[in-house]
């Protein structure tokens, strides 16, 4: 599955875009804090930095130039000390530049509020202790996902963000900034259930009624995928319960039955790659070791094979002949051959894809 436009620079870029509520249409370059202050005096509402200045901060973050973004934000705060957008941006940039676990107070002694500005729900409680450390770790995961050029590694980092943020959000459900990044990550990972949950949280917080065009764009993408529709969500949940099984030991999701007929190795790979089930389109053929790990589940009937031979194709091949291998559940071993008789396809989704 190709990682879409939201997956790389969007993760942090969207965080800063959502902080700055005004539409970012101006294209004027901002070279120094003093230049931006002068522009702000004539073009921005009272107490708020101009759009072109906040746009420049977002661009610097997109480019990974966090020190320059921090310098510009600090200069703007000297002229606009009450601009809450700048306070939030400063707090996040400080986290990016600080070692994990350290925190920087917002200018003027104010503690940063991490909720989405356009979502006017109950404000998030200040994080302390290990919760603050966990939050900083999430920021670091997002930073690593932004910087890597390896798409597989990027998906793994995004999945780690999803797993870790889920735990902290159970304790601090009003951290709307995390819900927004979860929504963006869900789109990148093609996870409709996580996308629905994040979307509902943002809607309940009033995000659809706010003035943030970037947040509206994110919600629109969720909506176009059908991930904000309650009935579709319930249908996906039901299909997931009825048609899949998740291994509690590994977190891998499996189809709970095979394709239903004989097929060769190429056909098995094609079947899994094209499968759309439980809202997911990122299924694949498992390895022999992954099949071995579910032997008990197959033998006990938890996962059903339509052939009495209990054979399933794997991604493994025998070297140097290149013959494809299938797994024999009754013998708990593999065999490599081009034979297709009685061999079926079971499909898997690994945690890095979920």
C-alpha atoms as one frame of an Amber mdcrd trajectory, in Angstrom:
protein
   0.000   0.000   0.000   1.469   3.366  -0.982   1.793   5.914   1.785  -0.387
   8.908   0.834   0.216  12.620   1.219  -0.619  12.630   4.917   2.000  10.143
   5.973   5.340  11.939   6.056   5.716  15.683   6.568   1.979  15.879   7.279
   2.333  14.292  10.697   4.141  17.282  12.145   3.161  19.753   9.447  -0.509
  19.126  10.189   0.079  19.654  13.877   1.347  23.145  13.203  -1.198  23.816
  10.484  -3.986  23.031  12.915  -2.517  25.356  15.515  -2.673  28.328  13.176
  -6.388  28.879  12.662  -6.249  31.553   9.969  -6.197  30.390   6.304  -2.628
  30.280   5.037  -2.921  31.877   1.606  -0.198  34.532   1.690   3.071  33.606
  -0.032   5.324  36.385   1.284   8.612  35.020   2.631   9.547  35.875   6.200
  13.277  36.282   6.629  13.688  37.454  10.235  11.587  37.797  13.383  11.865
  41.571  13.165  10.594  41.576   9.574   7.587  39.477  10.579   6.819  41.759
  13.514   6.771  44.768  11.217   4.404  43.051   8.806   2.149  41.962  11.662
   1.657  45.513  12.862  -0.208  46.446   9.707  -1.801  43.211   8.476  -2.910
  41.038  11.414  -5.845  41.256  13.834  -5.030  42.800  17.189  -2.989  40.370
  19.297  -2.364  37.835  16.524   0.645  37.277  14.304   0.049  37.587  10.524
  -0.831  34.596   8.376   2.394  34.752   6.374   4.440  34.540   9.581   2.628
  31.472  10.891   2.852  29.926   7.431   6.617  30.356   7.545   6.780  28.516
  10.886   4.836  25.611   9.382   7.135  25.534   6.347  10.236  25.426   8.560
   8.797  22.526  10.540   7.935  20.713   7.282  11.596  21.154   6.257  12.854
  19.873   9.625  14.400  23.262  10.463  13.185  23.233  14.066  15.802  25.640
  15.441  14.869  28.280  12.860  11.186  27.685  13.573  11.865  28.158  17.275
  13.779  31.389  16.655  11.012  32.813  14.490   8.311  31.813  16.966  10.212
  33.372  19.862  10.599  36.617  17.923   6.906  36.716  17.091   5.964  36.080
  20.712   7.883  39.203  21.701   5.420  41.199  19.628   2.348  38.985  20.203
   2.701  37.526  23.708  -1.019  36.673  23.926  -1.274  34.771  20.626  -2.271
  31.301  21.816  -1.338  29.795  18.456   2.256  30.905  18.942   2.269  29.649
  22.534   1.184  26.193  21.388   3.682  26.174  18.512   6.497  27.226  20.837
   5.657  24.446  23.298   5.689  21.796  20.556   8.885  23.057  18.948  10.566
  23.093  22.355   9.592  19.455  22.782  11.061  18.631  19.378  14.366  20.261
  20.267  14.581  19.036  23.856  15.792  15.613  25.022  12.967  13.145  25.635
  11.264  13.783  28.939  12.221  17.443  29.285   9.621  20.157  29.100   9.668
  23.867  28.411   7.100  26.214  29.908   5.271  28.510  27.568   6.255  32.193
  27.603   4.673  34.188  30.370   4.422  31.148  32.641   1.403  29.691  30.826
   1.240  25.945  30.455   0.637  24.839  26.859  -2.811  23.461  26.094  -2.476
  20.553  23.682  -6.087  20.432  22.505  -7.017  21.399  18.955  -7.814  25.134
  19.063 -10.902  24.879  16.856 -12.343  22.046  18.930 -14.014  23.856  21.785
 -14.383  20.959  24.215 -13.178  20.560  27.782  -9.513  21.511  27.923  -6.919
  18.817  28.483  -5.511  18.438  31.962  -1.795  19.240  32.333   0.396  16.174
  31.899   2.896  15.288  34.598   5.418  12.587  35.420   5.381   9.479  33.246
   2.399  10.794  31.286   4.459  13.791  30.198   7.321  11.453  29.293   4.951
   9.299  27.238   3.657  12.404  25.454   7.208  13.527  24.656   7.934  10.028
  23.320   4.955  10.344  20.974   6.344  13.637  19.687   9.677  11.903  19.082
   7.973   9.047  17.196   6.258  11.575  14.958   9.558  13.325  14.377  11.230
  10.051  13.373   8.346   9.177  11.046   8.707  12.581   9.399  12.442  12.238
   8.861  12.748   8.652   7.590  12.767   7.994   3.858  12.066   4.266   4.317
   8.324   3.814   3.777   8.199   0.470   5.616  10.011   1.979   8.588   7.700
   4.967   8.431   4.626   2.742   8.664   6.152   0.929  11.649   6.776   4.249
  13.402   3.240   5.418  12.675   1.874   2.150  14.054   3.967   2.597  17.188
   2.476   6.066  17.507  -1.019   4.586  17.196  -0.334   1.921  19.821   1.289
   4.285  22.314  -1.151   7.147  21.833  -4.072   4.774  22.379  -2.794   4.041
  25.868  -2.244   7.668  26.873  -5.605   8.714  25.420  -7.358   6.192  27.624
  -6.123   8.246  30.588  -6.261  11.678  28.917  -9.080  11.573  26.323  -9.135
  15.373  25.895  -5.699  15.538  24.243  -7.240  16.594  20.935  -3.894  17.143
  19.250  -3.195  13.422  19.584  -6.618  12.573  18.160  -5.879  14.683  15.112
  -2.529  13.043  14.451  -4.203   9.649  14.981  -6.763  10.556  12.304  -3.982
  11.484   9.860  -2.039   8.323  10.722  -5.162   6.162  10.297  -5.536   7.447
   6.739  -1.882   6.685   6.035  -2.203   3.172   7.517  -5.621   2.504   5.957
  -7.189   1.828   9.362 -10.932   2.650   9.163 -11.718   1.732  12.774  -9.035
   4.022  14.185 -10.052   6.720  11.706 -13.678   6.515  12.821 -12.751   6.749
  16.487 -10.470   9.763  15.955 -12.998  11.447  13.684 -15.800  11.042  16.211
 -13.611  12.492  18.963 -12.791  15.533  16.844 -16.427  16.038  15.840 -17.578
  15.766  19.445 -15.027  18.433  20.342 -16.543  20.810  17.795 -13.879  20.545
  15.097 -16.423  20.736  12.261 -17.713  24.055  13.577 -14.272  25.658  13.816
 -12.533  27.894  11.296  -9.505  25.700  10.636  -9.381  24.795   6.928  -6.695
  22.139   7.480  -8.748  20.334  10.093 -11.803  20.551   7.835  -9.717  18.970
   5.065  -8.750  16.097   7.359 -12.374  15.506   8.398 -13.433  15.671   4.739
 -10.978  12.921   3.850 -12.352  10.735   6.633 -15.863  11.458   5.425 -15.073
  10.638   1.779 -13.726   7.272   2.917 -16.977   6.646   4.770 -15.139   6.554
   8.066 -17.467   9.034   9.782 -20.590   7.022   8.968 -21.889   5.144  12.017
 -23.697   2.446  10.032 -20.628   1.747   7.883 -18.500   1.648  11.010 -20.828
  -0.873  12.635 -20.782  -2.991   9.452 -16.972  -2.980   9.441 -16.889  -3.897
  13.132 -19.289  -6.787  12.521 -17.279  -8.031   9.541 -14.094  -7.828  11.576
 -15.647  -9.920  14.338 -17.105 -12.499  11.980 -14.450 -12.780   9.264 -11.126
 -12.200  11.042  -9.157 -13.443  14.023  -6.447 -11.470  15.799  -3.652 -13.446
  17.416  -3.350 -12.123  20.987   0.304 -13.194  21.117   1.463 -11.240  18.053
  -1.302  -8.770  17.270  -1.463 -10.145  13.703  -4.903 -10.167  12.088  -5.884
 -13.230  10.043  -8.753 -14.164   7.771 -10.624 -16.829   9.731 -11.156 -18.960
   6.634  -9.289 -19.606   3.400 -10.155 -18.625  -0.182 -12.290 -21.748  -0.647
 -10.653 -23.547  -3.575  -7.350 -24.848  -4.986  -4.967 -22.228  -6.325  -1.292
 -21.956  -7.188   1.278 -19.759  -5.455   0.926 -16.757  -7.777  -2.840 -16.906
  -7.500  -2.581 -17.065  -3.694  -0.408 -13.961  -3.561  -2.757 -12.170  -5.925
  -5.792 -13.200  -3.887  -4.414 -11.748  -0.642  -3.075  -8.567  -2.234  -6.510
  -7.809  -3.737  -8.543  -8.837  -0.698 -10.729  -6.148   0.873 -12.012  -7.325
   4.239 -13.112  -5.656   7.486 -12.363  -2.270   5.929  -8.731  -3.159   5.157
  -7.025  -3.495   1.783  -3.501  -4.362   2.975  -3.654  -8.135   3.297  -0.756
 -10.348   2.269   0.351 -13.978   2.161   2.032 -15.082   5.443   5.442 -16.665
   5.957   5.826 -20.303   6.987   6.768 -19.214  10.510   3.655 -17.055  10.785
   1.570 -20.045   9.662   3.335 -22.299  12.136   2.381 -19.896  14.953  -1.345
 -20.425  14.287  -1.209 -24.233  13.961  -3.287 -24.802  17.099  -5.903 -22.292
  15.941  -6.253 -24.113  12.603  -6.247 -27.629  14.032  -8.820 -26.647  16.673
 -11.073 -25.125  14.010 -10.740 -21.485  15.054  -9.437 -20.763  11.561 -11.146
 -22.913   8.964  -9.487 -24.498   5.943 -11.828 -25.829   3.259  -9.449 -28.665
   2.333  -9.104 -31.712   4.581  -5.395 -31.704   3.764  -4.944 -28.502   5.833
  -2.414 -26.917   3.474  -1.813 -23.165   3.022   0.600 -21.220   0.812   3.355
 -19.081   2.318   5.636 -16.382   0.929   8.655 -18.630   1.450  10.569 -20.175
  -1.438  13.233 -22.889  -1.538  16.673 -21.755  -2.631  18.223 -22.068  -5.124
  15.353 -23.701  -7.043  12.891 -20.950  -6.153  10.034 -23.402  -5.630   7.229
 -21.921  -3.523   6.484 -23.437  -0.118   3.231 -24.268   1.601   2.628 -25.157
   5.223   1.202 -28.508   6.355  -0.671 -27.876   9.582  -1.183 -31.536  10.482
   2.586 -32.182  10.272   3.462 -28.661  11.486   6.041 -28.368   8.737   6.495
 -26.939   5.257   6.953 -28.451   1.826   8.149 -26.721  -1.324   6.664 -27.649
  -4.711   4.635 -26.198  -7.555   1.722 -28.513  -6.722  -1.569 -26.650  -6.250
  -3.883 -29.514  -5.327  -5.609 -28.988  -1.965  -3.491 -25.898  -1.197  -5.390
 -22.805  -0.055  -4.662 -19.179   0.811  -4.937 -17.665   4.276  -4.199 -13.930
   4.484  -2.565 -11.866   7.212  -2.222  -8.252   8.273   0.814  -7.491  10.425
   0.921  -4.782  13.131   3.031  -2.497  10.913   0.119  -2.458   8.444  -2.647
  -2.067  10.975
